[in-house]
Amino acid sequence: MAEKTVPVATEKQPVTTREDIRESERYLAPPVDIYETPEGLVVVADMPGVEKDSLVVHVEDNILTLEGKVCHASPGQPVWSEYELVNFYRRFELTDEVDQDKIKAEYKHGVLTIHLPKVEQAKPRKISVNVA
């Protein structure tokens, strides 16, 4: 069962002022590992800095979407900053072999683990052979 990343659709709008060329929000695709087990797929995504309340995982039209807003935990106003924390966003197209009603997700220490179980007919099974 192979999964593929779905590109994010962006609409091009004409630039009218200098401020319009700045992006209001930037996203980073979280690095993921995808494992196949006899029960289904396991997706492990690294999303450091994301709080549980700002994490969104949903499936719609066979598209699995992962979205996480990073929480800036530093107190006060930064005087100098050489890097910025960006939000996470990634989408995957699911096959018909995934039982979308039984998808489970857990989030611990910045690592999101999603269990995508196979539908019953797609699971491998052992067939017994009768000897006559």
C-alpha positions as a Markdown table, in Angstrom:
| # | Residue | x | y | z |
|---|---|---|---|---|
| 1 | Met | 0.0 | 0.0 | 0.0 |
| 2 | Ala | 1.8 | 3.1 | -1.2 |
| 3 | Glu | 1.0 | 6.6 | -0.1 |
| 4 | Lys | 2.0 | 9.8 | -1.8 |
| 5 | Thr | 2.3 | 13.4 | -0.7 |
| 6 | Val | -0.4 | 15.7 | -2.0 |
| 7 | Pro | 0.9 | 19.1 | -3.1 |
| 8 | Val | -0.7 | 22.1 | -1.5 |
| 9 | Ala | -2.8 | 24.2 | -3.9 |
| 10 | Thr | -1.9 | 27.8 | -4.0 |
| 11 | Glu | -3.7 | 30.5 | -5.8 |
| 12 | Lys | -1.7 | 33.2 | -7.5 |
| 13 | Gln | -3.1 | 36.7 | -7.0 |
| 14 | Pro | -1.7 | 39.9 | -8.5 |
| 15 | Val | 0.7 | 41.8 | -6.3 |
| 16 | Thr | -0.6 | 45.3 | -5.8 |
| 17 | Thr | 1.7 | 46.7 | -3.1 |
| 18 | Arg | 5.1 | 45.7 | -1.5 |
| 19 | Glu | 3.3 | 44.3 | 1.6 |
| 20 | Asp | 1.3 | 41.9 | -0.5 |
| 21 | Ile | 4.4 | 39.9 | -1.4 |
| 22 | Arg | 5.0 | 38.9 | 2.2 |
| 23 | Glu | 3.4 | 35.6 | 3.2 |
| 24 | Ser | 1.0 | 35.8 | 6.1 |
| 25 | Glu | 1.9 | 32.3 | 7.2 |
| 26 | Arg | 4.7 | 29.9 | 6.2 |
| 27 | Tyr | 4.5 | 26.2 | 6.5 |
| 28 | Leu | 7.1 | 23.5 | 6.7 |
| 29 | Ala | 6.4 | 19.9 | 5.7 |
| 30 | Pro | 7.1 | 17.8 | 8.8 |
| 31 | Pro | 9.5 | 14.9 | 8.1 |
| 32 | Val | 7.7 | 11.6 | 8.3 |
| 33 | Asp | 8.4 | 7.9 | 8.4 |
| 34 | Ile | 5.8 | 5.5 | 7.0 |
| 35 | Tyr | 5.9 | 1.9 | 8.0 |
| 36 | Glu | 3.7 | -1.0 | 6.8 |
| 37 | Thr | 2.6 | -3.6 | 9.2 |
| 38 | Pro | 0.2 | -6.6 | 8.7 |
| 39 | Glu | -2.5 | -4.5 | 10.3 |
| 40 | Gly | -2.0 | -1.3 | 8.2 |
| 41 | Leu | 0.3 | 1.7 | 8.0 |
| 42 | Val | 1.9 | 3.7 | 10.7 |
| 43 | Val | 2.9 | 7.3 | 10.0 |
| 44 | Val | 5.4 | 8.9 | 12.4 |
| 45 | Ala | 5.7 | 12.7 | 11.9 |
| 46 | Asp | 8.1 | 15.0 | 13.8 |
| 47 | Met | 6.3 | 18.2 | 14.8 |
| 48 | Pro | 8.4 | 19.8 | 17.6 |
| 49 | Gly | 7.0 | 22.9 | 19.3 |
| 50 | Val | 3.4 | 22.1 | 18.5 |
| 51 | Glu | 0.9 | 21.9 | 21.5 |
| 52 | Lys | -1.9 | 19.4 | 21.5 |
| 53 | Asp | -4.5 | 22.1 | 21.2 |
| 54 | Ser | -3.0 | 23.5 | 18.0 |
| 55 | Leu | -2.6 | 20.1 | 16.3 |
| 56 | Val | -5.2 | 19.1 | 13.6 |
| 57 | Val | -5.4 | 15.7 | 11.9 |
| 58 | His | -8.3 | 15.0 | 9.6 |
| 59 | Val | -9.3 | 12.9 | 6.6 |
| 60 | Glu | -11.6 | 14.3 | 3.9 |
| 61 | Asp | -12.0 | 12.9 | 0.4 |
| 62 | Asn | -9.3 | 10.3 | 0.9 |
| 63 | Ile | -6.8 | 13.1 | 1.9 |
| 64 | Leu | -5.1 | 12.8 | 5.3 |
| 65 | Thr | -4.1 | 16.3 | 6.5 |
| 66 | Leu | -1.6 | 17.1 | 9.2 |
| 67 | Glu | -1.4 | 20.6 | 10.5 |
| 68 | Gly | 0.3 | 22.0 | 13.6 |
| 69 | Lys | 0.7 | 25.6 | 14.8 |
| 70 | Val | 4.0 | 26.1 | 16.6 |
| 71 | Cys | 3.7 | 27.8 | 20.0 |
| 72 | His | 6.4 | 30.4 | 20.8 |
| 73 | Ala | 7.3 | 29.8 | 24.4 |
| 74 | Ser | 10.0 | 32.5 | 24.8 |
| 75 | Pro | 9.1 | 35.2 | 27.3 |
| 76 | Gly | 9.3 | 38.8 | 26.3 |
| 77 | Gln | 10.1 | 40.5 | 23.0 |
| 78 | Pro | 13.1 | 39.1 | 21.0 |
| 79 | Val | 16.0 | 41.5 | 20.7 |
| 80 | Trp | 17.8 | 39.4 | 18.0 |
| 81 | Ser | 16.5 | 36.4 | 16.2 |
| 82 | Glu | 18.5 | 34.2 | 13.7 |
| 83 | Tyr | 15.7 | 31.7 | 13.1 |
| 84 | Glu | 12.0 | 31.6 | 13.3 |
| 85 | Leu | 9.6 | 28.8 | 14.1 |
| 86 | Val | 7.2 | 27.9 | 11.3 |
| 87 | Asn | 4.0 | 26.0 | 11.3 |
| 88 | Phe | 3.7 | 22.4 | 9.9 |
| 89 | Tyr | 1.4 | 21.3 | 7.1 |
| 90 | Arg | 1.4 | 18.1 | 5.1 |
| 91 | Arg | -1.2 | 16.1 | 3.1 |
| 92 | Phe | -1.2 | 12.5 | 2.0 |
| 93 | Glu | -3.5 | 10.7 | -0.5 |
| 94 | Leu | -5.0 | 7.5 | 1.0 |
| 95 | Thr | -5.8 | 4.4 | -0.9 |
| 96 | Asp | -9.1 | 2.5 | -0.6 |
| 97 | Glu | -7.2 | -0.1 | 1.5 |
| 98 | Val | -7.2 | 2.2 | 4.5 |
| 99 | Asp | -10.2 | 1.9 | 6.9 |
| 100 | Gln | -10.8 | 5.6 | 7.5 |
| 101 | Asp | -13.3 | 5.0 | 10.3 |
| 102 | Lys | -10.7 | 3.3 | 12.5 |
| 103 | Ile | -7.7 | 5.8 | 12.1 |
| 104 | Lys | -6.1 | 6.6 | 15.5 |
| 105 | Ala | -3.5 | 9.2 | 16.4 |
| 106 | Glu | -1.4 | 9.9 | 19.4 |
| 107 | Tyr | 1.0 | 12.8 | 20.1 |
| 108 | Lys | 3.9 | 12.6 | 22.6 |
| 109 | His | 7.0 | 14.8 | 23.0 |
| 110 | Gly | 6.6 | 16.4 | 19.6 |
| 111 | Val | 6.1 | 13.2 | 17.7 |
| 112 | Leu | 2.8 | 12.4 | 16.0 |
| 113 | Thr | 2.0 | 8.8 | 15.4 |
| 114 | Ile | -1.0 | 7.9 | 13.2 |
| 115 | His | -2.3 | 4.3 | 12.8 |
| 116 | Leu | -4.0 | 3.7 | 9.5 |
| 117 | Pro | -5.6 | 0.2 | 9.7 |
| 118 | Lys | -6.3 | -1.8 | 6.5 |
| 119 | Val | -9.8 | -2.7 | 5.6 |
| 120 | Glu | -10.7 | -6.3 | 6.5 |
| 121 | Gln | -10.4 | -7.7 | 2.9 |
| 122 | Ala | -7.0 | -6.1 | 2.4 |
| 123 | Lys | -5.4 | -7.7 | 5.5 |
| 124 | Pro | -3.1 | -10.7 | 4.7 |
| 125 | Arg | -4.5 | -14.0 | 5.9 |
| 126 | Lys | -3.3 | -17.5 | 6.1 |
| 127 | Ile | -5.3 | -20.0 | 4.1 |
| 128 | Ser | -5.3 | -23.6 | 5.4 |
| 129 | Val | -4.8 | -26.4 | 3.0 |
| 130 | Asn | -6.7 | -29.6 | 3.5 |
| 131 | Val | -4.9 | -32.8 | 2.5 |
| 132 | Ala | -7.0 | -35.6 | 1.1 |
